[in-house]
Amino acid sequence: MGFDGAAVDYDRFMGRYSTGLSAPFADFAGVREGQRVLDVGCGPGALTAELIARVGAQSVAGVDPSESYAASARERFPATRIEVASAGALPFADDEFDATLAQLVVHFMTDPVRDLREMARVTRPGGVVAACVWDHAGGMSPLSRFWDVLSRLDPSAPREAALPGTSEGQLSGFLVAAGLDDVVETVLTVRVVHPTFEDWWTPYLRGAGPVGSYIDALDDDGRAELESAVRAAMPAAPFEVTGSAWAARGRRSLTRAVGA
């Protein structure tokens, strides 16, 4: 999926939106002082920074499968434990955290129910497991305008709308299937103003995930054609990009064992 590049490129590409999502997502998960919290798929640390501001560096841990992203997070947060690990194999003991969060990660999981169940394992009984994913299926993600243009140019291009968790009800369904109780789903929205077209577009050229992989595979003529098409589709600068994400949370059962 193209998540092995420099962390700074991810920050410039998606971090400009995910940073604004972090506070409302942490609010939704009920993260507060005195808790111990895990950030699953922490990347360079957009959500990690918000969690540290709320509970302190030593009360937060993070994991990411990318060596480069984990290294960047360790550099930014030297007092916080950051491990290289996948969501499905968390290097923590049972019942270790009060809240376990996954921001913009579930749609890249090969088995979301299994991985959310693993997140529940490391969460104490009564604790919260929460996840959020951009509303790609509803055309309300920060990347939706780009994907709309690309699908017209190349109908065979991949679309993030088909990924798990990007449609209404999917995240909450995964949490229920993973054995969580009291599951609730909502929508969180962020807005970012771009002063110029270049401010919006340039990070795409070194982007992460499906976008970055697709653009990297284009030749110079293909990239020029794509840039011309998206430039024509965007409003005059400055313009605002709105991104909405589905968010769902559930509680680890007080009475039922994980996986039961």
Disulfide bonds with the S-S distance in Angstrom:
none
